């Protein structure tokens, strides 16, 4: 985790969340996203969640749906979906 890199969270009326500093998506479904950011692991919960945008080069992501919670969490999530599939 490199705290010198930029990390921002911008939420628009609980219907969209835009993030910078996203390194990878660990897990996701329509009710929860688990992300690795430059500031640590971030959990986003809600209903009807879907990835609107994810750019690994720019480390940007946008998630839309009804957002009910987001929090930074300590500890691991296990292997990422993409790492498990290889």
LINZISUL-V471561 format. One line per field, one symbol per residue. psi: psi as a letter, one per 20 degrees, with the letter a starting at -180 (. if undefined). Layout:
# LINZISUL-V471561
psi->???
This chain:
# LINZISUL-V471561
psi->poiiqqoqpppnkjiqppqrkohrogqqaiippoqorijappppqbqkpqohpoohgilqqppraophqpqpqqrriaqqghhhi.
